[in-house]
Structures are given as structure tokens and as C-alpha cells.
Amino acid sequence: MEFDPFLYVAFVAGYLIGWRWRPSTPWILRATIATIVALVFLLGASLTDVSPATLAPSVALAIGFAGLILACTLAIYAVLPHRTVVGPVRAVPQTPERVPLSVVLIGALFAGYALALVLPLPAASAIPYALYILLALVGLGIQLHWETLRRVWVPAVAAITGALIAGGIYALATGTSVAASLAMSSGFGWYTLDGPLVAARLGATLGLVAFLANFLRENLTMVLAPVVGRRVKGEGLAAMGGATAMDTTLYFVVRYGEADAGSLALGSGLILTVAASLLVP
């Protein structure tokens, strides 16, 4: 997503309210999940700007590229020194899910795309407001521990190194130039920056792959977090989310990682946002 200072305003407002009034009612969790589902629905609707004929082959490449980026990121994370967390620590209570959240998110993504094909949906204008609500709700329930900022280098290094390695592998596998592949992999999930910049410099086809690869990185992080979160913890999930760890995927870092990973995710997400703006152009 684009850098938006009001995201931090929404988060801080929610955090300050939660700090004064520590709400423990289940409506916060339900509202947060509902907002995430709505956000993914809107993200799916935003893809209708691309013609189906162009979208189909690009999606296949982008899925493979996004999966490669996440695999390389987690491989680098695995060899970095990271803290040991004793026992499962959660930001919010783990309640049984009738339908796995990952399945709901995939359904919302496709539903948004399908509905937007037949009805005009204001996806582009609605997404920022959905993010403001999400960040405020996450702030209500999050527990920030500023000492974890000392570990912010772990997800940042894993994300940057993993993206560069994945870009090199993609270049070898597809015949795309190394410079183009690295530009596509260095968006760290910031698809609204990476896609247009790559399209302007390298053409619409590569721009679409860059957009979708970063878009799918964000969404795959949300889908995979319930599965891999217990193993990779907050540091690993923040690395997977990349720049989006400071907004869209922040909830998943603290829910499926650790309760004190919020400040870590915000810090690494900001670093990777700056890194993307420097590396991609």
C-alpha cells in the first residue's frame, strides 16, 4: 500500500484508547476480522481494472514469484539469530473458527473480483478508510513492547535478502533481466509503488507481474499466517509481510506471532517502505 501518515494516526488513536480503557470484549476481535475480510474483498475488486486476458497468464507468474519471495525470505530468516519465545504468547485470545480464516480471505478476494465485474464498486477510494478502521482496531488490542525494536533488523534483513535472492532466481528461470527481476521483487508488498514504477520503466506486462506479485505476497502472508505463525513467530511473519507489516498484515503478526511483536512489525514495515522507495526506482 502507499505510505499514508494517517495510518499511524489511526493506530496511535486506537492504542491510546486501548491503553486507557483496556477492552477485553470479543467485539474487537470480531470487528477486526470483519474489517480484514472487507479489505481483502475491496482488494479483489481493485483487480478488475486489468483485462482477464492479460490477468490470467500474469497471475500464474505472480503466484510463483510471490511464493518464491516468501520461501527465500523464510529461508534467510531461519539462518538468522532470532529470539526464543517460551510458550505460545498471543495478542488476542484464540477462539475456535468455524471456517478457517485463510479460506474466508480467499473467498473474499474472489468474491470482490467477481462482484466488481458486474457492479461498479468504489474499491480504490474505500480501501484507505478500511485500513484506518483496521489500524485503529488493532491499536485497541495490541500490546507494544519497545524493547523488541532492538530486533527490528531481523525481519528487515530477512525480507531484503530474501527478495534479492528471489529476484535473481526469477531472472534465471524466466530469462527476465536481473535488473527488472530485482525491481519487481523489491517492492516488499508495496504493490501500488512497485507496479506503476516497473510499468513506466519496463513496460505494462512486467508492471502487471510486479503489481500482482507484491499484491499476492501481502495476501499470501495473511492466508499463511495461521499455518506458519506458530513456527516462525512474530519476526518471521513481519519478514513475510514486508512493508505491509506496518498496516495490512500487522494484525496477523500480533495474532499469530506474539503479543509484543506489534512494535517490531511497525518498525520493520517502515524500514522496508523506505527501502522499497529507494531500491525500486
N, C-alpha and C positions, 0 to 999 in steps of 0.2 A: 504494500500500500504506500501511497505518498506520505512523506513526512508531514505531520499535522500537529502543531503545538497544542491544539485544543484537546487532543487525545490525552495529553498529560494533565491538562486542566481537569478533564472528566475523571481521570484516575485519582488525582490528588483529592478532588472533592469527595469522591466515594470513600477514599481511605480515611479522610478526616472525620466524615460522618460515622464510619465504622469504628474509628478509634474512640470516639466519644460515646457511641451507643452500641457497642459490640452485639449486633443482631445475631441470633442463633436460629431464627425461624427458617423452616425449609423453603419458604417462598423465594429466598435469594437464590438458592441453587436452581430451583425450577425456572425462575426468571432468567438466570444466566444461560441455562441450556436452551431455553426458548429463543433468546436473543441470538445465540450462536447458530441455531437452526435457521432462523430468519436471515442472518447474514450470509450463510452458505447458499440459501435459496436465491438471494439477490446476486451473489457472485455467479451462480449458474445462469441467471437471467442476463447478466452482462456479456456473456459469451455469444449471444445471438447477433452481435454486430459483425461476426465472422461468418462467411458463407459456408454452408455444410460441405460443399465440395472441397474447399480449402481446409476446413476444420478437421475432417476425418484423417487424412494422412499426417497432418501436423500433430494431432493428438497422440497417435501411436509413437511418433518420435519423442514427443514431450514426456509421455509417461515413462518411457525408457530412460530418458535423460534425467528426469526428476528422481526416479528410483536410484539411478547411478549416483547422483549427487548425495542423496541421503545415505546410501550404502558407504560411500567413501568418507562422508562426514562421521558416521558412527565408527568406522574402522580407525580413523585418526583419533577420535575420542577414546577408543578402547585402549590405545597405547599411551595416552597422556596420563600423568598422575592426577587422580581425582579423589575427592574425599570419600571416606567410608561412612555411610549412614546406617546406624543401628536401628533396625526395625522399620516398618512402614510408617512414615510420617506424612500426614495428609493436610491439605489446606481446608478441606471440607469433608464432612462425613461421606463415606462411601455407601450409597444406598443401592439396593438391587435395581437393575434396569430390566424392564420387561423386554425391550428391544435394545440391542447394543447401540450405543451412541454412534459408532462408526457406520452402522447400517443406516441409521436415521440421516446422518450427514450426506452419505452418498445419495440417498433418496431425495433429499432436499436439493442437492446440486442438479440432479437430472430433472426434478420437478420444476425448478426455476427456469432451466433452459427450455423445457417443453412448453411451459405456460407462456413464456415471453415470445415464443414463436407465433402465438395466436392472439396475444393481448399485449398492448403497449404497457410496459412496466417501467417506472422511473428508477431503475436499478442504480444508475450512476449517481443520482442525487440522493438516494436513500441510504447508500452504503455508509457514508461518513456518519450519519446520525445513528445508525445501528452500532457502529464502532464506539461512539460516545457512550451510548447506553451500556454496551458490554464492558467498557473500561471502568465506568462508574460502579457497576455491579461487582466486578472483580475486586475493585478497591474496597468495597464494603466488607468483603470476607477475607481479604488477604492478610497475611502476617509478614511484614517486612523485617528483615534482619540485616542490618547494614554491614555486618562483618563478612557476609557472603560475597560482597563486592570484591573482596580480595581474590576471589576465584573467578572473576569475570573473564580472565584471559583464557580459561579452559574452553568454554563454548565458542568464544571468538576465534581462537586458533584452529579448533576442530572444523568450524564452518568455513573459514577462509581456505585452509589447506585442503579440505575435502572437496571444495568447489573447484579449486585449481587442478587437482588430480583428475576429477571427473571431467573437466573440460578437456584435458589432454587426452584422456581415453576416448571421449566422444569424437575428438578430431581424428584420431587414428581409425576409429571404427566406421566413420561416415565419410571421410575424405573432406570434411569441412576444415577450413583453415584454423590453425591453432588460435590465432587472434580472435576470430569470430566465436569459436567454441568457448574460449575463456570469457569473452564478453557476455555470452549467454548464461554461463554458469555463475557469474559473479554478481548477479542481482540479489542473491540471498533471500529470495522470496518476494522482493520488491518488484513485482511484475509490471506495475504502471510506469516505472522508470526504465527497466531493462527492455521491455518490448518496444516502446517507441524509439528509444535510442538506437537499438540494434536495427530496427526497420529503417531509420533515417540514414544510417551509415552503410548497412549491408543488404538492404532490400526487404520487401514485405514478407517473403517466405521465412527467412531466418528470424525476422522480427516476431512473427507469429509463434515460431517454435520457442523463442526466448520468453515471450509472454506466457505461453501455456506451461512451459517447464517450471517457471517460477510460481505461477498460479497453482499448479499441481503440487509443487513442493509444499506450499502452505497447506493445501487441503489434505495431502497425504500425511503431514505431520499431525493434523487433527484426527485423522482416521486411525493412524497407527499408535497414537499416544496411549490409549487404553491397553494396547497389546505389549508395547515395549517399555512403557514408563517405569514399571517395577524394576526392570533390569538396568536401564540407563539413567534413571533418576532425573532430577531437575537439570543438571548440567548437560546431559545428553539431549534432553528434549529441547532445551534452549538452543543448542547447536543445530538440531534438526530444523527448528523454526526459523533460524537465521534472523534477518531483520524483523520478521513478523513476531518474534518473541516479545517485543515491547507492546504489541497490540493484539492482533487477531489470535495468536496461539498462546498468549500469556496465561489464559485460563487453564489450558491443557498442561502447561508446565507446572503450575501450582497444584492442580488437582491430581494429576497422575505422576508427578515428580515428588517434590517435598513442599511443605508449607512455607519454608523460608527461602524458596527459590525465586520468589517474586522480584526482589531487588536485583538478583543475578540476571534474570531474564530481561528486565528493563535495561540494565547496563549493557549487556551483550547485544541486545537488539539495537540500541542506539549506536554502539560502535560499528556494527555491521551495516547500519543505514548509512553512516558516514563513509565506510569502506566501499559500499556499492556506488555511491555518488562519485567516488574518486577512481575506482577501477573500471567501471563500465564505459564511461566516455572515452 
